[in-house]
Amino acid sequence: MDNIILIVSFLGTKSLCFVIFSMQASLSTVSASGLHKISRAHLMIVFDEVTMMKINTILAATLCSSLMVANAQAADVDYFIGAGTGYQTDTINGDVIKDTDGLPIILRAGVVINEQHRVTGTFSYMEDKFSIGEQDYKHEQYSWLVSYDYLIPVAKNTQLFMGVTAGGNDNKVAGKASADFTWGGQAGVTYQWNEHFSSDLGYRYLEQDYSKNGVDIDNSQQVYLTLDYKF
């Protein structure tokens, strides 16, 4: 039985992230297709600061997702790309108390493994302009996220999904920008229109740690609809 330990470090200007992936694998064949079974896997992420740069976060999450795909060599793997929009609201507290909202632009790509496990990389952009008294404000948010979903068939061409998300949000409020770690989860339903096209209708909740000049962003909530193309 092999024991594999992979240590990767990402260096930013103010932060250091170690990703340690320890995997003890049992390479026993579980079907005629040659699928491999991983008997035990542990993932530990250690941060030297509460907030790390968004690029480090995405690289770390992408690395772990790649390891999952690499160990599914004999699995049924489908790749997809997609786009979408929806409705998003962010809770702002502090000197500015306002729930900003807008229509996000969503771009994403990922893989579906054995029709049950989905790993997705998502980029989204949202902005909102508002006024409090005589003061005008603008909130912009760029998001880089990596998600895992478990797919549950419930009817012909229909699946429920639920999963977790981590990544980075780059928020700018009243001219003050900050890139911060964000995490949360999502759930929804997937409908397969035909062999290549499908859609997600989902809800996502994310915690975030933006705090600049007395302005705090506590969380982000999003209802979204996507159209995806499977290769």
Beta strands, then each sheet from edge to edge (+ up, - down):
strand 1: 2-11
strand 2: 16-29
strand 3: 36-47
strand 4: 77-94
strand 5: 98-102
strand 6: 105-113
strand 7: 117-132
strand 8: 135-155
strand 9: 158-173
strand 10: 176-192
strand 11: 197-212
strand 12: 215-230
sheet 1: 1+ 2- 3+
sheet 2: 5+ 4- 6+ 7- 8+ 9- 10+ 11- 12+
end
